[in-house]
Every structure is written in C-alpha cells, then in structure tokens.
C-alpha cells in the first residue's frame, strides 16, 4: 500500500473508532518536502540588514493537526510541525567572520519542532454563551540569523496564552492574555 494511502487508512480507522464511541476527532497528517532555488536570505550587516541569495534550500518534514471534542462543552487541540530545513547549496554565504560555505547546514530562523496544545471549555447559561480557552505554544531553539553566532542571536519559544469570552444577541466580549 502506498504511503499516502496508508496514512489515509490509519486516519479513517481512528475517525471510525472515535465516532463509534460518540466522540468527534478530526486530524490531518500531511508530510512535506519542498525545494527552493535562488532563495532570498536576510543577513545582518552590523548596521542593518542586507538580502543575500542561497543557491538551493530543501525542507522535509511532517505536520500534524488534531482536534478532539469530548462533548459539546470540551474541545482539545494538538498541532505540531517537525521540519528539517537544509541549505543544499550556499557557497559564499556571509558568515560571522566573512564568507563561508553553508551548504549542508540547517537554515536559520526555522524551528525544527513547533507544538501547540490547547483546550476550550464552552458554557451556556440562558441567553449567554461563553468560553474559556488556554493553550501552550512551543518552538525549539533556533539560530535567528545565519551570520550572527547562535550564542548571540538564538531563541526558544514557550508561551502560555489564555482567553475568556461571552456572547449575547450578536454582541461578544472577550479578554485574552498572551505570553503569560
């Protein structure tokens, strides 16, 4: 069985099992492989930024997006991307100490792992509908830009976000907090 059909078959099995149990599950699991030639790259010049050209860059990876509804009140979400971006050809790149060959190295600014997990609780009271939501977003450590050392310009993301809202007669009031 071809890989694409196997993924669809496994997804179908999960959906049928959860539907039979009275739950709602939606999932997407595409894989990706892209190649770019003459890719524009932003580089730091010390006093600003300049645009450089990488010869060829390839990204391989997998993305998953899942939504599970336990009942009409509770929803759980999980999504993630797992990428491996590499420069296939980037000779003469501007490095921290002059020209370097970045061919075969990881592309800066693209996290290898990105995961978001969240939950939503919906409530209903008379003419009012409301919700409370929380999610956590994670991105693995990355070098921000190619020609600045990772010890100087790298980042890792881990943020907790929350929101609450109420609606009545076409009006909505929402409060949210990011990076709590």
N, C-alpha and C positions, 0 to 999 in steps of 0.2 A: 504494500500500500504506500503511495507517495506521501512524503512528509506532510504536505498541506492537508491532504485528506485525513491523515491520522489525527492531526490537531483538531480538525472539524469533528471527527468521530468522537474523540475524547470529550470535547466541549458538549456535544449532543448528549452523551451519557450523563454528564454532570447536570445538565439542564433538565433532563427527563427525571433523574433521581430526585432532585430538589422540587420539581413541580409535583411529582407523585406524593411527596411528603407535605405539600401545601405551602412551600416556601417559594420565593422568587429569587432567582440567581441569574445575573447577566455577566458574561465575561467575554473579553477579547484577548487574543494571544497572537498578535502578528509578529513575525520576525522581519528584520530589515537588513539590507546590505546595499549601501549606496556608494558611489564613487563620484568625485568632483575633480575636474581638471581646471587648471588656472584659477585656483581658489584664492579669493582676496583675503588677506590676513592683516589684522590691525596690530601694529607694533609700537611700543613705546620708544620715543627718540630722546628721552631725557627732559625735554621741554614741552613735549606734546606727543602726538601720535601720527604715524605715517602708515600708508597702506602698502603691503608687500604682496607678492604672488607666490603661492606654493604651487608646484607643478601638478601634483595629484594627491588626493586625500581619500581614504576609504573608511567607512564606518560600518561595522557589523554589530548587530545587537538584537535584543528581544524586548518587547513591551507587553505588559500585562495590565489589564483594567478589569476589575471585578466589582460588582455591586450585588449585595445580598440584602434582601428585605425579609426580615424575620416575621413581621406582620405589618399592618398599616401604620403603626407608630414608629417602628425602629428600622433604620437602614444603616448598613455598614459598607464602607467603600475601601478598596485597596487597589492602588495602582503603582506601577514601577516601570522604569526603563533601565536596561542593563546594556551599556554601549562600550564599544572598543574602537574609538576613532584613532587612526594612524595616518601619518604622512607617508605615502608611498614614494614620493619624490619631492624633496625640498632642499636641494643644494643651494648654497649661497644665502641661507637664511641669516637674518640679523640676530646674533646671539648676545649674551650679556657682555662679552669681551670682543666683539667683532663678528665676522662671517663664520658660520658653522653649517654643517650638513645635518638637517633634522630629519632626513629620510629614515623611515622605520621607527620614529619616535611618536609618542602619544600627542594628540592635538590638545593644546592648552584651552582652558575655558569650557570644556565639555566634561561634566561629571560621568564617571563610569557607572555609578549607581544612583538612581533617584527613586525614592519611595515616598508615597503619600498614603496615610491611613486615616480614615475619619469615620465618625459616627454621627447620626442625626436622630433626634427624638422629636416626633411631631405630636402635638396635642390639640384637642378640640374641646371648646367649652362654650356652649350656646352659640352666639353669633361670631365668636372669636376662634381663629385658627392660629396656632403658633408653633415655633420650633426652637430647639436648642441644638447647636452643632459644634463639634470640636474636631480638629484634625491636626496631624503632625506631619511635617514635610522634612525630608532628609535628602541631602546631596553629599556624596562622598567628596573627600578632599581633592582639590584640583589646583594646578598651577594656573593662575589667572591669565598670564600672557607669556608667550614663548621667550622673549628676550629679557625678562626680568627673573632673577633666581626665585625658585619656589619658597625659599626661606624669607624672601621679602614680599612676594605677591602670590599668596595662595589663600584658599578659603575652603571652609567646610560649612554646610548649612544644616541647621537643626532648629526648626521653628514650630512653636505651638500656636495655633490660631483657634479662635472661638467666635461664635456669633449667636445671637438670640433675636427672634423676631415675632411679631404678632400682626395679624391682618384682620380687617373687618370692613365689609361693604366697599371693597375696592381700594381701601387705604392700607398701607403697610408701614410699620415702624420697625426698624432694625438697628441693632447695635453690634459692633464687631470689634475685635481686638486682634492685631497681628503681631507675631513675634513676642508672645507673652513670656 
